[in-house]
Amino acid sequence: EQLVESGGGSVQVGETLTLSCAPSEGTFTSYRMGWFRQVPEKGREFLATISWRLGQPRYSDVAEGRFTISRDTAKNTGYLQIMNLKPSDTAVYYCAGGDTTGKQYYNWGQGTQVTVSS
């Protein structure tokens, strides 16, 4: 499955943004969906993951509190809401399908750019 992210853009500090992730065709078939972000010259940073069937969201320390991961199985779409955006949230955000452990991810999307300005 090829995943496609959307919802990125240029926003102001303090605003809320919701990113979406869905397969380009067909249904989401992985066990879980994960969200990551990357800035230039840095590795990809894990943010959150959710079991597609059971829910049970989990967050990194960075994401805990301001980020909310969710999914709508009827719409075949996952979401990442980011509240109170900060300039340090500026990055390319990616979604991916993951295995049962939450340690292996694949079928990465192409990413969506989020730019936060003050």
VOBA-1610 file (N, C-alpha, C; in pm, whole numbers, padded with zeros to 5 digits, always signed):
BEGIN
Glu+00085-00119+00000Glu+00000+00000+00000Glu+00089+00124+00000Gln+00057+00218-00084Gln+00129+00345-00087Gln+00048+00446-00007Leu+00112+00505+00093Leu+00042+00601+00177Leu+00066+00743+00130Val-00034+00827+00149Val-00026+00966+00106Val-00065+01055+00222Glu+00026+01146+00259Glu-00003+01242+00364Glu-00058+01370+00303Ser-00138+01441+00380Ser-00190+01571+00338Ser-00217+01655+00461Gly-00240+01784+00438Gly-00277+01872+00547Gly-00167+01963+00596Gly-00046+01946+00543Gly+00062+02034+00584Gly+00045+02173+00525Gly+00132+02264+00568Gly+00126+02399+00516Gly+00203+02495+00605Ser+00186+02623+00578Ser+00249+02728+00658Ser+00149+02782+00758Val+00185+02778+00885Val+00095+02819+00992Val+00168+02912+01088Gln+00092+02975+01174Gln+00147+03064+01275Gln+00164+02991+01408Val+00254+03042+01487Val+00275+02987+01622Val+00143+02987+01699Gly+00119+02877+01768Gly-00001+02866+01851Gly-00121+02804+01782Glu-00114+02792+01650Glu-00227+02734+01578Glu-00229+02581+01591Thr-00338+02523+01545Thr-00355+02377+01545Thr-00365+02329+01401Leu-00302+02217+01374Leu-00301+02160+01240Leu-00332+02011+01250Thr-00410+01961+01156Thr-00437+01818+01152Thr-00389+01761+01019Leu-00299+01666+01028Leu-00247+01598+00911Leu-00327+01470+00888Ser-00339+01430+00763Ser-00411+01309+00727Ser-00319+01214+00652Cys-00353+01086+00661Cys-00276+00982+00591Cys-00372+00874+00545Ala-00366+00841+00418Ala-00453+00737+00364Ala-00381+00666+00250Pro-00418+00542+00223Pro-00361+00473+00108Pro-00404+00542-00022Ser-00315+00542-00121Ser-00349+00602-00250Ser-00459+00524-00320Glu-00468+00395-00288Glu-00577+00312-00339Glu-00597+00195-00245Gly-00716+00142-00243Gly-00743+00029-00157Gly-00759+00069-00011Thr-00748-00031+00075Thr-00766-00008+00218Thr-00634-00017+00292Phe-00628+00042+00409Phe-00511+00035+00494Phe-00503-00105+00551Thr-00392-00175+00529Thr-00384-00315+00567Thr-00279-00345+00673Ser-00199-00246+00712Ser-00098-00271+00813Ser-00162-00285+00951Tyr-00085-00338+01045Tyr-00137-00355+01180Tyr-00154-00221+01249Arg-00063-00131+01223Arg-00068-00001+01289Arg-00026+00109+01193Met-00053+00233+01232Met-00004+00350+01159Met+00084+00432+01253Gly+00195+00476+01198Gly+00284+00560+01277Gly+00306+00694+01209Trp+00340+00794+01289Trp+00372+00927+01239Trp+00513+00963+01284Phe+00586+01024+01194Phe+00724+01064+01217Phe+00744+01203+01157Arg+00856+01264+01192Arg+00891+01390+01127Arg+01043+01396+01108Gln+01084+01478+01014Gln+01226+01490+00985Gln+01259+01632+00946Val+01370+01681+01001Val+01423+01811+00960Val+01555+01786+00888Pro+01599+01880+00805Pro+01724+01860+00730Pro+01841+01827+00821Glu+01921+01733+00779Glu+02043+01693+00849Glu+02016+01622+00981Lys+01893+01580+01003Lys+01861+01501+01121Lys+01785+01377+01080Gly+01791+01276+01163Gly+01719+01153+01135Gly+01570+01168+01154Arg+01499+01068+01111Arg+01355+01068+01125Arg+01319+01045+01271Glu+01228+01126+01323Glu+01191+01124+01464Glu+01052+01064+01481Phe+01042+00961+01563Phe+00914+00899+01591Phe+00828+00991+01675Leu+00699+00999+01641Leu+00605+01083+01717Leu+00496+01002+01786Ala+00427+00918+01709Ala+00312+00849+01766Ala+00276+00729+01680Thr+00207+00635+01741Thr+00160+00517+01669Thr+00025+00475+01725Ile-00053+00409+01641Ile-00185+00364+01683Ile-00217+00232+01614Ser-00273+00139+01688Ser-00321+00014+01629Ser-00443+00044+01545Trp-00441-00003+01423Trp-00553+00030+01333Trp-00684-00029+01383Arg-00680-00148+01436Arg-00804-00213+01479Arg-00839-00177+01624Leu-00740-00170+01712Leu-00768-00155+01854Leu-00759-00011+01905Gly-00697+00075+01827Gly-00672+00211+01877Gly-00544+00209+01960Gln-00551+00235+02086Gln-00437+00227+02180Gln-00321+00315+02133Pro-00340+00445+02131Pro-00232+00534+02085Pro-00114+00535+02181Arg+00002+00550+02125Arg+00126+00565+02203Arg+00205+00681+02146Tyr+00272+00756+02235Tyr+00342+00877+02195Tyr+00486+00877+02244Ser+00569+00947+02169Ser+00704+00971+02218Ser+00696+01083+02323Asp+00802+01102+02396Asp+00806+01209+02496Asp+00788+01345+02430Val+00841+01357+02309Val+00831+01485+02237Val+00686+01515+02203Ala+00611+01412+02166Ala+00475+01431+02118Ala+00370+01433+02229Glu+00403+01377+02342Glu+00305+01367+02451Glu+00256+01507+02492Gly+00124+01523+02492Gly+00065+01648+02536Gly+00010+01736+02426Arg+00086+01756+02319Arg+00039+01847+02212Arg-00003+01773+02085Phe+00031+01646+02075Phe+00000+01569+01954Phe-00108+01467+01987Thr-00199+01447+01893Thr-00301+01345+01908Thr-00309+01263+01781Ile-00287+01133+01795Ile-00301+01043+01681Ile-00437+00976+01688Ser-00499+00960+01573Ser-00629+00894+01568Ser-00646+00829+01432Arg-00750+00751+01419Arg-00780+00693+01289Arg-00931+00677+01277Asp-00976+00683+01152Asp-01116+00659+01119Asp-01117+00543+01022Thr-01147+00426+01072Thr-01139+00307+00988Thr-01244+00310+00877Ala-01357+00373+00902Ala-01461+00382+00799Ala-01412+00468+00681Lys-01332+00571+00712Lys-01278+00658+00608Lys-01142+00612+00560Asn-01090+00505+00626Asn-00962+00450+00582Asn-00850+00554+00593Thr-00859+00636+00695Thr-00768+00750+00709Thr-00719+00762+00853Gly-00590+00792+00866Gly-00532+00823+00996Gly-00502+00971+01005Tyr-00490+01019+01130Tyr-00472+01162+01152Tyr-00365+01186+01259Leu-00303+01302+01247Leu-00215+01351+01353Leu-00250+01498+01374Gln-00304+01528+01490Gln-00336+01666+01523Gln-00223+01723+01607Ile-00179+01842+01573Ile-00073+01909+01647Ile-00128+02041+01699Met-00128+02056+01828Met-00183+02177+01891Met-00069+02270+01932Asn-00104+02397+01947Asn-00008+02496+01997Asn+00126+02485+01923Leu+00120+02495+01793Leu+00238+02475+01710Leu+00349+02573+01746Lys+00472+02521+01740Lys+00592+02598+01770Lys+00684+02597+01649Pro+00774+02695+01638Pro+00868+02694+01526Pro+00949+02564+01520Ser+00975+02502+01635Ser+01051+02377+01638Ser+00972+02260+01579Asp+00844+02278+01554Asp+00764+02174+01488Asp+00782+02176+01337Thr+00851+02275+01285Thr+00876+02283+01142Thr+00955+02160+01096Ala+00897+02085+01003Ala+00957+01959+00958Ala+00873+01901+00846Val+00924+01796+00786Val+00843+01714+00695Val+00785+01601+00778Tyr+00655+01584+00771Tyr+00586+01483+00851Tyr+00550+01365+00761Tyr+00577+01245+00812Tyr+00554+01122+00737Tyr+00463+01027+00815Cys+00384+00952+00742Cys+00313+00840+00803Cys+00367+00711+00741Ala+00343+00602+00811Ala+00390+00472+00764Ala+00306+00363+00826Gly+00301+00248+00759Gly+00239+00132+00816Gly+00339+00060+00904Gly+00294+00001+01011Gly+00384-00064+01105Gly+00338-00203+01143Asp+00431-00277+01204Asp+00401-00413+01244Asp+00341-00415+01384Thr+00319-00536+01437Thr+00253-00548+01566Thr+00336-00492+01681Thr+00468-00493+01665Thr+00554-00447+01775Thr+00562-00295+01782Gly+00536-00229+01671Gly+00554-00085+01668Gly+00698-00044+01647Lys+00784-00141+01615Lys+00925-00112+01596Lys+00966-00111+01448Gln+00889-00174+01364Gln+00920-00182+01222Gln+00812-00110+01143Tyr+00855-00017+01055Tyr+00762+00059+00973Tyr+00801+00049+00826Tyr+00702+00056+00741Tyr+00723+00038+00598Tyr+00612+00114+00525Asn+00615+00107+00392Asn+00513+00176+00311Asn+00504+00323+00350Trp+00616+00389+00351Trp+00622+00529+00389Trp+00554+00616+00285Gly+00489+00722+00333Gly+00435+00822+00243Gly+00546+00915+00195Gln+00511+01011+00111Gln+00610+01102+00055Gln+00637+01220+00147Gly+00556+01236+00249Gly+00574+01343+00346Gly+00495+01468+00312Thr+00465+01544+00415Thr+00398+01672+00397Thr+00470+01776+00483Gln+00501+01890+00424Gln+00579+01993+00491Gln+00491+02076+00584Val+00539+02094+00707Val+00476+02185+00801Val+00578+02293+00836Thr+00540+02417+00816Thr+00627+02530+00848Thr+00554+02622+00945Val+00617+02645+01060Val+00556+02727+01165Val+00638+02856+01180Ser+00571+02966+01166Ser+00640+03095+01177Ser+00577+03180+01287Ser+00660+03267+01342Ser+00610+03353+01451Ser+00574+03491+01400
//
